[in-house]
């Protein structure tokens, strides 16, 4: 059973991206947006639940911020 790992590529630093995410979804908390190196899938999963988008939509959205 293989797991595909999500590799997020950020334009700028994570703190800048996080700020842009919070502008669009003010109800997201710092815990929702907690990012740790190598745990991209966990972040995407949390955001999927909160914003109601698919995994691909969340990844594309983050990468285009």
N, CA, C and O atoms as a CHARMM CRD file, in Angstrom:
* protein
*
  260
    1    1 UNK  N      0.84900  -1.17500   0.00000 PROA 1      0.00000
    2    1 UNK  CA     0.00000   0.00000   0.00000 PROA 1      0.00000
    3    1 UNK  C      0.89100   1.23400   0.00000 PROA 1      0.00000
    4    1 UNK  O      1.47600   1.58000   1.02700 PROA 1      0.00000
    5    2 UNK  N      0.99600   1.89700  -1.14200 PROA 2      0.00000
    6    2 UNK  CA     1.85700   3.06700  -1.24500 PROA 2      0.00000
    7    2 UNK  C      1.09300   4.33900  -0.93700 PROA 2      0.00000
    8    2 UNK  O     -0.08800   4.47000  -1.25800 PROA 2      0.00000
    9    3 UNK  N      1.77700   5.25600  -0.32000 PROA 3      0.00000
   10    3 UNK  CA     1.15600   6.54000  -0.05100 PROA 3      0.00000
   11    3 UNK  C      1.84600   7.59400  -0.89000 PROA 3      0.00000
   12    3 UNK  O      3.07400   7.65200  -0.94900 PROA 3      0.00000
   13    4 UNK  N      1.05500   8.41800  -1.53100 PROA 4      0.00000
   14    4 UNK  CA     1.65700   9.49100  -2.31900 PROA 4      0.00000
   15    4 UNK  C      1.80900  10.69900  -1.41600 PROA 4      0.00000
   16    4 UNK  O      0.84500  11.15100  -0.79900 PROA 4      0.00000
   17    5 UNK  N      2.99600  11.20800  -1.34500 PROA 5      0.00000
   18    5 UNK  CA     3.26700  12.35400  -0.49100 PROA 5      0.00000
   19    5 UNK  C      3.10500  13.63200  -1.29400 PROA 5      0.00000
   20    5 UNK  O      3.56800  13.73600  -2.42900 PROA 5      0.00000
   21    6 UNK  N      2.45600  14.57500  -0.69900 PROA 6      0.00000
   22    6 UNK  CA     2.24900  15.86800  -1.32600 PROA 6      0.00000
   23    6 UNK  C      3.47600  16.72700  -1.07300 PROA 6      0.00000
   24    6 UNK  O      3.93900  16.84100   0.06100 PROA 6      0.00000
   25    7 UNK  N      3.99000  17.32000  -2.11100 PROA 7      0.00000
   26    7 UNK  CA     5.09800  18.25100  -1.96600 PROA 7      0.00000
   27    7 UNK  C      4.59800  19.63100  -2.36400 PROA 7      0.00000
   28    7 UNK  O      4.38200  19.90800  -3.54400 PROA 7      0.00000
   29    8 UNK  N      4.41700  20.48800  -1.37400 PROA 8      0.00000
   30    8 UNK  CA     3.94500  21.83700  -1.65400 PROA 8      0.00000
   31    8 UNK  C      5.12300  22.73400  -1.98900 PROA 8      0.00000
   32    8 UNK  O      6.17000  22.68200  -1.34400 PROA 8      0.00000
   33    9 UNK  N      4.93500  23.54100  -2.99100 PROA 9      0.00000
   34    9 UNK  CA     5.94200  24.52600  -3.38000 PROA 9      0.00000
   35    9 UNK  C      5.33800  25.89700  -3.11800 PROA 9      0.00000
   36    9 UNK  O      4.31500  26.25800  -3.70000 PROA 9      0.00000
   37   10 UNK  N      5.97500  26.65000  -2.24700 PROA 10     0.00000
   38   10 UNK  CA     5.44200  27.95400  -1.86500 PROA 10     0.00000
   39   10 UNK  C      6.13600  29.06700  -2.62000 PROA 10     0.00000
   40   10 UNK  O      7.34900  29.03800  -2.82600 PROA 10     0.00000
   41   11 UNK  N      5.34800  30.04700  -3.02900 PROA 11     0.00000
   42   11 UNK  CA     5.91300  31.27700  -3.57100 PROA 11     0.00000
   43   11 UNK  C      6.11900  32.19200  -2.37000 PROA 11     0.00000
   44   11 UNK  O      5.15300  32.73900  -1.83800 PROA 11     0.00000
   45   12 UNK  N      7.35300  32.36300  -1.94000 PROA 12     0.00000
   46   12 UNK  CA     7.62800  33.13400  -0.73100 PROA 12     0.00000
   47   12 UNK  C      7.71900  32.21000   0.46700 PROA 12     0.00000
   48   12 UNK  O      7.77900  30.99000   0.31400 PROA 12     0.00000
   49   13 UNK  N      7.72800  32.78000   1.64100 PROA 13     0.00000
   50   13 UNK  CA     7.83600  31.97600   2.85500 PROA 13     0.00000
   51   13 UNK  C      6.45900  31.50100   3.29500 PROA 13     0.00000
   52   13 UNK  O      5.43900  32.05300   2.88200 PROA 13     0.00000
   53   14 UNK  N      6.44100  30.46800   4.13800 PROA 14     0.00000
   54   14 UNK  CA     5.16900  29.93200   4.60900 PROA 14     0.00000
   55   14 UNK  C      4.37300  30.98900   5.36300 PROA 14     0.00000
   56   14 UNK  O      3.14800  31.02800   5.24900 PROA 14     0.00000
   57   15 UNK  N      5.04800  31.85500   6.13800 PROA 15     0.00000
   58   15 UNK  CA     4.32300  32.87900   6.89500 PROA 15     0.00000
   59   15 UNK  C      3.57700  33.83900   5.96700 PROA 15     0.00000
   60   15 UNK  O      2.46600  34.26400   6.28400 PROA 15     0.00000
   61   16 UNK  N      4.17400  34.18000   4.83000 PROA 16     0.00000
   62   16 UNK  CA     3.49200  35.03900   3.85900 PROA 16     0.00000
   63   16 UNK  C      2.28500  34.32200   3.26700 PROA 16     0.00000
   64   16 UNK  O      1.20600  34.90300   3.14600 PROA 16     0.00000
   65   17 UNK  N      2.47300  33.05600   2.90100 PROA 17     0.00000
   66   17 UNK  CA     1.38600  32.26700   2.32600 PROA 17     0.00000
   67   17 UNK  C      0.26000  32.11800   3.34800 PROA 17     0.00000
   68   17 UNK  O     -0.91600  32.25600   3.01400 PROA 17     0.00000
   69   18 UNK  N      0.63200  31.83700   4.58900 PROA 18     0.00000
   70   18 UNK  CA    -0.35400  31.67300   5.66000 PROA 18     0.00000
   71   18 UNK  C     -1.18500  32.94500   5.82400 PROA 18     0.00000
   72   18 UNK  O     -2.39600  32.87300   6.03100 PROA 18     0.00000
   73   19 UNK  N     -0.54500  34.09600   5.73200 PROA 19     0.00000
   74   19 UNK  CA    -1.26300  35.36600   5.83300 PROA 19     0.00000
   75   19 UNK  C     -2.27400  35.53500   4.71900 PROA 19     0.00000
   76   19 UNK  O     -3.38200  36.02000   4.94600 PROA 19     0.00000
   77   20 UNK  N     -1.88900  35.13100   3.50000 PROA 20     0.00000
   78   20 UNK  CA    -2.81000  35.23600   2.36000 PROA 20     0.00000
   79   20 UNK  C     -3.97500  34.26800   2.51300 PROA 20     0.00000
   80   20 UNK  O     -5.10300  34.58300   2.13300 PROA 20     0.00000
   81   21 UNK  N     -3.70200  33.09100   3.06800 PROA 21     0.00000
   82   21 UNK  CA    -4.77900  32.12300   3.30900 PROA 21     0.00000
   83   21 UNK  C     -5.76700  32.69200   4.31900 PROA 21     0.00000
   84   21 UNK  O     -6.97900  32.59400   4.13100 PROA 21     0.00000
   85   22 UNK  N     -5.25000  33.28600   5.38700 PROA 22     0.00000
   86   22 UNK  CA    -6.12700  33.85100   6.42500 PROA 22     0.00000
   87   22 UNK  C     -6.96500  35.01100   5.89500 PROA 22     0.00000
   88   22 UNK  O     -8.07700  35.23800   6.37100 PROA 22     0.00000
   89   23 UNK  N     -6.44200  35.74300   4.91700 PROA 23     0.00000
   90   23 UNK  CA    -7.23000  36.82500   4.31700 PROA 23     0.00000
   91   23 UNK  C     -8.45100  36.26000   3.60500 PROA 23     0.00000
   92   23 UNK  O     -9.52100  36.86900   3.62200 PROA 23     0.00000
   93   24 UNK  N     -8.29400  35.09600   2.97800 PROA 24     0.00000
   94   24 UNK  CA    -9.40700  34.49700   2.23800 PROA 24     0.00000
   95   24 UNK  C    -10.34000  33.69900   3.14300 PROA 24     0.00000
   96   24 UNK  O    -11.54500  33.64000   2.89700 PROA 24     0.00000
   97   25 UNK  N     -9.79000  33.08800   4.18200 PROA 25     0.00000
   98   25 UNK  CA   -10.57800  32.25800   5.10600 PROA 25     0.00000
   99   25 UNK  C    -10.24400  32.66500   6.53200 PROA 25     0.00000
  100   25 UNK  O     -9.41200  32.04400   7.19300 PROA 25     0.00000
  101   26 UNK  N    -10.90300  33.71500   6.99400 PROA 26     0.00000
  102   26 UNK  CA   -10.59500  34.29400   8.30100 PROA 26     0.00000
  103   26 UNK  C    -10.86900  33.33000   9.45500 PROA 26     0.00000
  104   26 UNK  O    -10.31500  33.50200  10.54100 PROA 26     0.00000
  105   27 UNK  N    -11.70800  32.32800   9.24200 PROA 27     0.00000
  106   27 UNK  CA   -12.04900  31.40200  10.32800 PROA 27     0.00000
  107   27 UNK  C    -10.98800  30.32900  10.55100 PROA 27     0.00000
  108   27 UNK  O    -11.10100  29.54600  11.49400 PROA 27     0.00000
  109   28 UNK  N     -9.95400  30.27500   9.70000 PROA 28     0.00000
  110   28 UNK  CA    -8.88200  29.29500   9.90500 PROA 28     0.00000
  111   28 UNK  C     -7.98700  29.75300  11.05200 PROA 28     0.00000
  112   28 UNK  O     -7.64600  30.93200  11.15600 PROA 28     0.00000
  113   29 UNK  N     -7.61800  28.82200  11.89600 PROA 29     0.00000
  114   29 UNK  CA    -6.77600  29.12700  13.05100 PROA 29     0.00000
  115   29 UNK  C     -5.30600  28.83900  12.74200 PROA 29     0.00000
  116   29 UNK  O     -4.98200  28.24200  11.71500 PROA 29     0.00000
  117   30 UNK  N     -4.42900  29.27100  13.64100 PROA 30     0.00000
  118   30 UNK  CA    -3.00300  28.94900  13.48100 PROA 30     0.00000
  119   30 UNK  C     -2.78900  27.44200  13.52400 PROA 30     0.00000
  120   30 UNK  O     -1.91500  26.91900  12.83200 PROA 30     0.00000
  121   31 UNK  N     -3.58000  26.74300  14.33300 PROA 31     0.00000
  122   31 UNK  CA    -3.46600  25.27300  14.38900 PROA 31     0.00000
  123   31 UNK  C     -3.84500  24.65400  13.04200 PROA 31     0.00000
  124   31 UNK  O     -3.20900  23.69700  12.60000 PROA 31     0.00000
  125   32 UNK  N     -4.87600  25.19500  12.38600 PROA 32     0.00000
  126   32 UNK  CA    -5.27600  24.70000  11.07100 PROA 32     0.00000
  127   32 UNK  C     -4.14300  24.88200  10.06400 PROA 32     0.00000
  128   32 UNK  O     -3.96400  24.06800   9.15800 PROA 32     0.00000
  129   33 UNK  N     -3.39300  25.94800  10.23300 PROA 33     0.00000
  130   33 UNK  CA    -2.35800  26.30900   9.26700 PROA 33     0.00000
  131   33 UNK  C     -0.95600  25.94300   9.72800 PROA 33     0.00000
  132   33 UNK  O      0.03100  26.41900   9.16700 PROA 33     0.00000
  133   34 UNK  N     -0.86800  25.10300  10.74300 PROA 34     0.00000
  134   34 UNK  CA     0.44400  24.67200  11.22900 PROA 34     0.00000
  135   34 UNK  C      1.11700  23.82000  10.16100 PROA 34     0.00000
  136   34 UNK  O      0.57500  22.80700   9.71800 PROA 34     0.00000
  137   35 UNK  N      2.30700  24.24900   9.75900 PROA 35     0.00000
  138   35 UNK  CA     3.03900  23.53300   8.71000 PROA 35     0.00000
  139   35 UNK  C      4.36500  23.03800   9.25700 PROA 35     0.00000
  140   35 UNK  O      5.14400  23.79700   9.83300 PROA 35     0.00000
  141   36 UNK  N      4.60200  21.75900   9.06500 PROA 36     0.00000
  142   36 UNK  CA     5.88200  21.16500   9.44300 PROA 36     0.00000
  143   36 UNK  C      6.49000  20.52600   8.21200 PROA 36     0.00000
  144   36 UNK  O      5.79100  19.90800   7.40900 PROA 36     0.00000
  145   37 UNK  N      7.78100  20.67600   8.07000 PROA 37     0.00000
  146   37 UNK  CA     8.50100  20.08600   6.93800 PROA 37     0.00000
  147   37 UNK  C      8.17500  18.60600   6.84300 PROA 37     0.00000
  148   37 UNK  O      8.26200  17.88300   7.83500 PROA 37     0.00000
  149   38 UNK  N      7.80200  18.15400   5.65900 PROA 38     0.00000
  150   38 UNK  CA     7.51700  16.74300   5.44300 PROA 38     0.00000
  151   38 UNK  C      6.11100  16.31100   5.81500 PROA 38     0.00000
  152   38 UNK  O      5.75900  15.14400   5.64700 PROA 38     0.00000
  153   39 UNK  N      5.30100  17.23500   6.31900 PROA 39     0.00000
  154   39 UNK  CA     3.92900  16.88300   6.71800 PROA 39     0.00000
  155   39 UNK  C      2.90600  17.64700   5.87700 PROA 39     0.00000
  156   39 UNK  O      1.88800  18.11900   6.38200 PROA 39     0.00000
  157   40 UNK  N      3.20100  17.75300   4.59600 PROA 40     0.00000
  158   40 UNK  CA     2.32000  18.47200   3.68200 PROA 40     0.00000
  159   40 UNK  C      0.93100  17.85000   3.62600 PROA 40     0.00000
  160   40 UNK  O     -0.07200  18.56100   3.57700 PROA 40     0.00000
  161   41 UNK  N      0.87700  16.51100   3.63500 PROA 41     0.00000
  162   41 UNK  CA    -0.41400  15.81400   3.54600 PROA 41     0.00000
  163   41 UNK  C     -1.33000  16.17100   4.70900 PROA 41     0.00000
  164   41 UNK  O     -2.53800  16.31800   4.52600 PROA 41     0.00000
  165   42 UNK  N     -0.76100  16.31000   5.90400 PROA 42     0.00000
  166   42 UNK  CA    -1.57600  16.66000   7.07400 PROA 42     0.00000
  167   42 UNK  C     -2.16400  18.05300   6.91700 PROA 42     0.00000
  168   42 UNK  O     -3.34200  18.26800   7.20400 PROA 42     0.00000
  169   43 UNK  N     -1.35300  19.00000   6.46200 PROA 43     0.00000
  170   43 UNK  CA    -1.82800  20.36300   6.24500 PROA 43     0.00000
  171   43 UNK  C     -2.93300  20.37700   5.20100 PROA 43     0.00000
  172   43 UNK  O     -3.98200  20.98600   5.41500 PROA 43     0.00000
  173   44 UNK  N     -2.71200  19.71900   4.08700 PROA 44     0.00000
  174   44 UNK  CA    -3.71300  19.68800   3.01300 PROA 44     0.00000
  175   44 UNK  C     -5.00300  19.04600   3.51900 PROA 44     0.00000
  176   44 UNK  O     -6.09300  19.52400   3.20300 PROA 44     0.00000
  177   45 UNK  N     -4.89500  17.98200   4.28900 PROA 45     0.00000
  178   45 UNK  CA    -6.07700  17.32600   4.84700 PROA 45     0.00000
  179   45 UNK  C     -6.88000  18.23700   5.74800 PROA 45     0.00000
  180   45 UNK  O     -8.10800  18.26800   5.66900 PROA 45     0.00000
  181   46 UNK  N     -6.19300  18.98600   6.61200 PROA 46     0.00000
  182   46 UNK  CA    -6.89400  19.92500   7.50300 PROA 46     0.00000
  183   46 UNK  C     -7.60000  21.00200   6.69100 PROA 46     0.00000
  184   46 UNK  O     -8.74900  21.34800   6.96600 PROA 46     0.00000
  185   47 UNK  N     -6.90100  21.52900   5.68900 PROA 47     0.00000
  186   47 UNK  CA    -7.50800  22.58000   4.87600 PROA 47     0.00000
  187   47 UNK  C     -8.68200  22.05700   4.05800 PROA 47     0.00000
  188   47 UNK  O     -9.67500  22.76000   3.87500 PROA 47     0.00000
  189   48 UNK  N     -8.57200  20.82400   3.56500 PROA 48     0.00000
  190   48 UNK  CA    -9.68700  20.21200   2.82200 PROA 48     0.00000
  191   48 UNK  C    -10.94500  20.21300   3.67800 PROA 48     0.00000
  192   48 UNK  O    -12.01700  20.60000   3.21300 PROA 48     0.00000
  193   49 UNK  N    -10.81700  19.78400   4.91300 PROA 49     0.00000
  194   49 UNK  CA   -11.97400  19.70500   5.81000 PROA 49     0.00000
  195   49 UNK  C    -12.55400  21.09100   6.08200 PROA 49     0.00000
  196   49 UNK  O    -13.77300  21.26000   6.12000 PROA 49     0.00000
  197   50 UNK  N    -11.69100  22.07000   6.26900 PROA 50     0.00000
  198   50 UNK  CA   -12.14900  23.40800   6.65200 PROA 50     0.00000
  199   50 UNK  C    -12.76600  24.18500   5.49000 PROA 50     0.00000
  200   50 UNK  O    -13.76100  24.88500   5.67400 PROA 50     0.00000
  201   51 UNK  N    -12.17900  24.06600   4.28700 PROA 51     0.00000
  202   51 UNK  CA   -12.65200  24.89200   3.17600 PROA 51     0.00000
  203   51 UNK  C    -13.51500  24.13400   2.18200 PROA 51     0.00000
  204   51 UNK  O    -14.09500  24.74000   1.28200 PROA 51     0.00000
  205   52 UNK  N    -13.61100  22.81500   2.33000 PROA 52     0.00000
  206   52 UNK  CA   -14.49500  22.02800   1.48300 PROA 52     0.00000
  207   52 UNK  C    -14.03800  21.90000   0.04100 PROA 52     0.00000
  208   52 UNK  O    -14.85700  21.88300  -0.87900 PROA 52     0.00000
  209   53 UNK  N    -12.72600  21.81000  -0.15500 PROA 53     0.00000
  210   53 UNK  CA   -12.18200  21.62700  -1.50300 PROA 53     0.00000
  211   53 UNK  C    -11.51100  20.26200  -1.59000 PROA 53     0.00000
  212   53 UNK  O    -11.21300  19.63100  -0.57500 PROA 53     0.00000
  213   54 UNK  N    -11.28000  19.82100  -2.82300 PROA 54     0.00000
  214   54 UNK  CA   -10.57400  18.55800  -3.01600 PROA 54     0.00000
  215   54 UNK  C     -9.08500  18.76200  -2.73700 PROA 54     0.00000
  216   54 UNK  O     -8.60500  19.89200  -2.65300 PROA 54     0.00000
  217   55 UNK  N     -8.37000  17.65500  -2.59700 PROA 55     0.00000
  218   55 UNK  CA    -6.92700  17.72600  -2.34600 PROA 55     0.00000
  219   55 UNK  C     -6.23000  18.52600  -3.43900 PROA 55     0.00000
  220   55 UNK  O     -5.42200  19.40800  -3.14400 PROA 55     0.00000
  221   56 UNK  N     -6.53800  18.22300  -4.70400 PROA 56     0.00000
  222   56 UNK  CA    -5.90800  18.94000  -5.82100 PROA 56     0.00000
  223   56 UNK  C     -6.25700  20.42200  -5.81200 PROA 56     0.00000
  224   56 UNK  O     -5.40800  21.26700  -6.09800 PROA 56     0.00000
  225   57 UNK  N     -7.50500  20.73600  -5.48500 PROA 57     0.00000
  226   57 UNK  CA    -7.91400  22.14300  -5.42400 PROA 57     0.00000
  227   57 UNK  C     -7.13800  22.88200  -4.34000 PROA 57     0.00000
  228   57 UNK  O     -6.68800  24.00700  -4.55500 PROA 57     0.00000
  229   58 UNK  N     -6.98000  22.25100  -3.17300 PROA 58     0.00000
  230   58 UNK  CA    -6.24400  22.87500  -2.07100 PROA 58     0.00000
  231   58 UNK  C     -4.78400  23.10400  -2.46500 PROA 58     0.00000
  232   58 UNK  O     -4.23400  24.18100  -2.23500 PROA 58     0.00000
  233   59 UNK  N     -4.16800  22.09200  -3.05500 PROA 59     0.00000
  234   59 UNK  CA    -2.75900  22.20500  -3.45500 PROA 59     0.00000
  235   59 UNK  C     -2.58200  23.32000  -4.48400 PROA 59     0.00000
  236   59 UNK  O     -1.69600  24.16200  -4.34000 PROA 59     0.00000
  237   60 UNK  N     -3.41400  23.32900  -5.51300 PROA 60     0.00000
  238   60 UNK  CA    -3.32800  24.37000  -6.54400 PROA 60     0.00000
  239   60 UNK  C     -3.56600  25.75500  -5.96100 PROA 60     0.00000
  240   60 UNK  O     -2.87700  26.71100  -6.31600 PROA 60     0.00000
  241   61 UNK  N     -4.54300  25.86100  -5.06700 PROA 61     0.00000
  242   61 UNK  CA    -4.87800  27.13200  -4.43100 PROA 61     0.00000
  243   61 UNK  C     -3.67900  27.66600  -3.65000 PROA 61     0.00000
  244   61 UNK  O     -3.31100  28.83100  -3.80000 PROA 61     0.00000
  245   62 UNK  N     -3.06700  26.82000  -2.81600 PROA 62     0.00000
  246   62 UNK  CA    -1.91500  27.23600  -2.01200 PROA 62     0.00000
  247   62 UNK  C     -0.76500  27.65300  -2.91500 PROA 62     0.00000
  248   62 UNK  O     -0.12900  28.68100  -2.68400 PROA 62     0.00000
  249   63 UNK  N     -0.50200  26.86500  -3.93000 PROA 63     0.00000
  250   63 UNK  CA     0.64400  27.14800  -4.78000 PROA 63     0.00000
  251   63 UNK  C      0.45900  28.40000  -5.63300 PROA 63     0.00000
  252   63 UNK  O      1.43700  28.98000  -6.10500 PROA 63     0.00000
  253   64 UNK  N     -0.78100  28.81500  -5.82900 PROA 64     0.00000
  254   64 UNK  CA    -1.03700  30.00900  -6.64300 PROA 64     0.00000
  255   64 UNK  C     -1.23800  31.27200  -5.81600 PROA 64     0.00000
  256   64 UNK  O     -1.51800  32.33200  -6.37600 PROA 64     0.00000
  257   65 UNK  N     -1.10400  31.18200  -4.51100 PROA 65     0.00000
  258   65 UNK  CA    -1.26200  32.36800  -3.66200 PROA 65     0.00000
  259   65 UNK  C     -0.07900  33.28800  -3.81700 PROA 65     0.00000
  260   65 UNK  O     -0.02900  34.34200  -3.18200 PROA 65     0.00000
